[in-house]
Amino acid sequence: MNEIQKDGSIYVPYEDRTGMESDVFFTRDLSSEGLAKAYESVSGNITGKTGVKLHTGEQHGPNIIPHDWVKYLMEKEPELSEASIVETNTYYDGDRYTTGQHRETLKVNGWTFCPVDIMDEDGTELLPIQGGKWMKEMSVGSHMLDYDSLVILTHFKGHTMGGFGGSNKNIGIGCADGRIGKKWIHTREGQDQWSIAEEELMERITESTKATVDYFKNHILYVNVMRNMSVSCDCEGTAAMPVVTPNVGILASRDILALDQACVDLVYAMKEEDHHDLVERIETRHGHRQLSYMKEMGMGNNKYRLHDLDHDGVLISRKDAVAHVVPFEG
C-alpha cells in the first residue's frame, strides 16, 4: 500500500506507515490533575504571552472540556497564570456568530475565570501557508499575532463535516477568523455556504493549521482530551448526538500529527461495538485525509512512541491503552 493515503475513507494501519516516531504521552486520569499531568509532559517551550486555544462550546454544550479542569491547569502552571483563553467567532449563525453573542455564551458556559480573547474581534491578519495546494495564505484573528506561545487544548470527538475533531481541526477552523478565513475553508466563491467537503475540506483545514503552526514554531503544544466523544462536534451544543464511545484518557505531544493519529488509533483499537459509530463518522466524511495531508505537508510523524504517564512513562501499546475502557452508559 502507498503509505500516503489520499483516500480519506481508508484507515492506514500502523505497520503500513513509514518514517520517524514522535513522542506522545498518555494518562487515563480524566480530571483536572490528569490534564495538568499531560500538559506538563510537553510544556517546556511555553514562554511569554500565552494563549490557550480551546473550543468553549455553544450554550450549555454537554461535552466540552470542563471549565474547572482548565481553571485548575491555568492556576497551577506558572507560565499560564497570566494566559488568556483564545477563540474566534463562527462562520455559522449561532451562539458565537458575533462578538456580543460569543461573550454571552462564554458567561453561560462558565469561561469567566480568566481573560478570553476573541481574536477576530478587531479584524484579521494574513499568515502565509508554505506549500499550500488550495490556499497561499490564511486569514486569522488579528489578536493571534500578539501571542508568543499557544497551548492547543482540544476535546477530541467526531465532527459532522471533518469526521473527527482533534488538534488539527481546533486550529484550522478555530484560529481562522469567522468571516474570511472560515469562508475560504468551507465555501467556493459563488456556491452554497458549505460547498467544500471530503478530501478538499480536510486539506483546506490542514493548510489553515499549517499557517498557525509555522507561525509559533517551537512555542506550541497539543493536548487532546478523549472524553464524552460524540460523533458530533461541540459546535452542535445540546443538539449533539448521544455519546456512545467509551472514555479513554488525555494525550499530549509537541507533534500535532502524531497526537491526532494516536487518538484515531486508540479509537480503532477499541472493540467494534465500542467504536462503530465514531469510526463510521470518520470514514464516511473522509477524515483520515486530515492525517495523511499533515504528513504530506511536513507537519509531523504518523508513527509515535506512546508513553504511559500513569506508570513512569513506560511505553505502552494501543491495545493496552484502551484495555480499561467500558461502553459509555450516559
C-alpha angles and dihedrals in degrees: 000000000000101000092214096073112197094182102086093197091071125080115221110218117230094247091059094058126096137201138046128337125238129202120260121180123212137193130175089207105112098189141090089274091051091051090053091047092053093045093049091055090069106019104105098109100048105116140146124010106000134198124200108211113203138145103257091189140221117294113302092355105177101210107047121118106279110260092223089061091054092045090053091049095049093046094046100049113069094210089056097047092100097028124125129220106240127208141154132221120263131256091220123070105255143105093316103037096111128032090246093052090044094054091050090051091050089057093047092051095047101252092140104108097086139015115292114205115202093204098203095047091105101032140279145290131205122237122190121247109215111216096000117168098195103023136025096198140017129222110227135174106285093229091065090079089062091071130087097194137023129205112200107208109182137184101216111218143125123293132212095227105013098049091228135017115222133142091301093059093041090059102030095053099018098056096040109095119254100247109032112016096043090047091054089054099045109028140052116218111269094011135099117298095257099035098136120077146150117013096001093049092049090050094048092049089051094048089052090051092050091059091059096039091052091048094056095037108179095356097082132083137179134225122179122195112206099200134118090009106187118174084243128083121242086249086078091063115184090357091067117125115259117275112253101156117094120248114254115178143259126304131191137186144154087229111078095196094048090050098049090042092051091052092050089047091053090053090051091047091062124094114278094249090053099049103029099106097043093045090050091051092050095047099042091053092044090240095161088075088075088065101042092046092051087056092048089050091053094244098137147303129302090206120073149162111246111215119201107223090188091063106041095282096294116163115265134190123239091244091053091048092059097035091100099051121113127196113277111255100185 
